[in-house]
């Protein structure tokens, strides 16, 4: 299951991770986010132990969302070594996200 990433645990979970991190910025009211959500959960299961997969609710965590200039959701950021290495904005097929994640492994 994808981790819930918040303003308070972001630094510890994302920036200090020794594994690649996939972060899904979403909101409950967002239709395309509901399409991407199950894909993110699948990636969390399939890459458990190899990557950290998390979700950031933009309504509840304005700090992290503002820090990365999230204006459109869903936005998926890919981190490695605490830095953004890739990004995907909008609903997209699983294969696209999986290829971006595999490139970081």
The 8 nearest C-alpha neighbors of each residue, nearest first, counted from 0:
[[1, 43, 40, 44, 2, 41, 52, 53],
 [0, 2, 53, 52, 43, 40, 54, 3],
 [3, 1, 53, 4, 54, 52, 0, 51],
 [2, 4, 54, 53, 55, 5, 1, 56],
 [3, 5, 55, 54, 9, 53, 2, 8],
 [6, 4, 7, 8, 9, 60, 55, 3],
 [5, 7, 60, 63, 9, 62, 8, 4],
 [6, 8, 5, 9, 10, 4, 11, 60],
 [9, 7, 5, 11, 10, 6, 12, 4],
 [10, 8, 12, 13, 11, 6, 5, 7],
 [11, 9, 14, 13, 8, 12, 15, 7],
 [10, 12, 15, 8, 9, 13, 14, 16],
 [13, 11, 9, 10, 16, 8, 15, 14],
 [14, 12, 16, 9, 10, 15, 11, 20],
 [13, 15, 81, 10, 16, 11, 12, 80],
 [14, 16, 11, 13, 12, 81, 10, 17],
 [17, 15, 18, 13, 14, 12, 80, 81],
 [16, 18, 15, 80, 19, 79, 81, 14],
 [19, 17, 50, 16, 20, 51, 49, 79],
 [18, 20, 79, 50, 78, 103, 51, 104],
 [19, 21, 51, 78, 77, 52, 50, 18],
 [20, 22, 77, 52, 76, 53, 51, 78],
 [23, 21, 53, 76, 75, 54, 52, 24],
 [22, 24, 75, 54, 55, 74, 25, 53],
 [25, 23, 55, 74, 73, 54, 56, 75],
 [24, 26, 73, 56, 72, 32, 57, 23],
 [27, 25, 56, 29, 28, 57, 58, 32],
 [26, 28, 29, 25, 33, 32, 56, 30],
 [27, 29, 26, 30, 32, 33, 25, 31],
 [30, 28, 32, 26, 27, 31, 33, 25],
 [29, 31, 33, 32, 28, 34, 27, 26],
 [30, 32, 34, 33, 90, 29, 35, 73],
 [33, 31, 35, 73, 29, 34, 30, 25],
 [32, 34, 36, 30, 31, 35, 29, 37],
 [33, 35, 31, 32, 36, 37, 90, 30],
 [34, 36, 32, 38, 33, 37, 90, 39],
 [37, 35, 39, 33, 38, 34, 32, 40],
 [38, 36, 40, 39, 35, 41, 34, 33],
 [39, 37, 41, 35, 40, 36, 93, 42],
 [38, 40, 42, 36, 37, 41, 43, 35],
 [39, 41, 37, 43, 38, 42, 1, 0],
 [42, 40, 38, 44, 43, 39, 45, 37],
 [41, 43, 45, 39, 44, 40, 46, 38],
 [42, 44, 40, 52, 1, 41, 46, 0],
 [45, 43, 41, 47, 42, 46, 0, 40],
 [44, 46, 42, 43, 47, 41, 40, 49],
 [47, 45, 49, 43, 44, 50, 42, 48],
 [48, 46, 44, 49, 43, 45, 50, 51],
 [47, 49, 50, 46, 51, 18, 45, 44],
 [50, 48, 46, 47, 18, 51, 104, 19],
 [51, 49, 19, 18, 46, 20, 48, 47],
 [50, 52, 20, 19, 21, 53, 18, 49],
 [53, 51, 21, 43, 1, 20, 22, 2],
 [54, 52, 2, 1, 22, 3, 4, 21],
 [53, 55, 23, 3, 22, 4, 24, 2],
 [56, 54, 24, 4, 57, 23, 25, 5],
 [55, 57, 25, 26, 58, 59, 24, 60],
 [58, 56, 60, 59, 61, 55, 25, 26],
 [57, 59, 56, 60, 61, 26, 25, 27],
 [58, 60, 57, 56, 61, 5, 55, 6],
 [61, 59, 57, 6, 62, 58, 5, 56],
 [60, 62, 64, 63, 57, 65, 59, 58],
 [63, 61, 65, 64, 60, 6, 66, 57],
 [64, 62, 66, 65, 6, 61, 60, 67],
 [63, 65, 61, 69, 62, 66, 67, 57],
 [66, 64, 68, 62, 67, 63, 61, 69],
 [67, 65, 63, 64, 68, 62, 69, 61],
 [66, 68, 65, 64, 69, 63, 62, 70],
 [69, 67, 65, 66, 70, 64, 63, 71],
 [68, 70, 64, 67, 71, 65, 74, 72],
 [71, 69, 68, 72, 64, 65, 74, 67],
 [72, 70, 69, 73, 74, 88, 89, 24],
 [73, 71, 74, 25, 89, 24, 70, 88],
 [72, 74, 25, 89, 32, 24, 88, 71],
 [75, 73, 88, 72, 24, 87, 23, 89],
 [74, 76, 23, 87, 22, 86, 24, 88],
 [75, 77, 86, 22, 21, 85, 78, 74],
 [76, 78, 21, 85, 83, 84, 20, 86],
 [79, 77, 83, 20, 82, 84, 19, 81],
 [78, 80, 19, 81, 82, 84, 20, 83],
 [79, 81, 82, 78, 17, 14, 16, 19],
 [80, 82, 14, 79, 78, 15, 13, 83],
 [83, 81, 78, 79, 80, 84, 14, 77],
 [84, 82, 78, 77, 85, 79, 76, 81],
 [83, 85, 78, 77, 82, 79, 86, 76],
 [86, 84, 77, 83, 76, 87, 78, 99],
 [85, 87, 76, 75, 77, 88, 84, 74],
 [86, 88, 75, 74, 76, 89, 85, 96],
 [89, 87, 74, 73, 75, 86, 72, 90],
 [90, 88, 73, 74, 72, 91, 87, 31],
 [89, 91, 31, 35, 73, 34, 88, 32],
 [90, 92, 89, 93, 95, 35, 96, 87],
 [93, 91, 94, 95, 96, 90, 35, 38],
 [92, 94, 96, 95, 38, 97, 91, 39],
 [93, 95, 97, 92, 96, 98, 91, 99],
 [96, 94, 98, 93, 97, 92, 99, 91],
 [97, 95, 99, 93, 98, 94, 100, 92],
 [96, 98, 94, 100, 99, 95, 93, 101],
 [97, 99, 101, 95, 100, 96, 94, 102],
 [100, 98, 96, 102, 97, 101, 95, 103],
 [99, 101, 97, 102, 103, 98, 96, 104],
 [100, 102, 98, 104, 103, 99, 97, 96],
 [101, 103, 99, 100, 104, 98, 97, 85],
 [104, 102, 101, 100, 19, 99, 79, 77],
 [103, 101, 102, 19, 100, 49, 50, 18]]
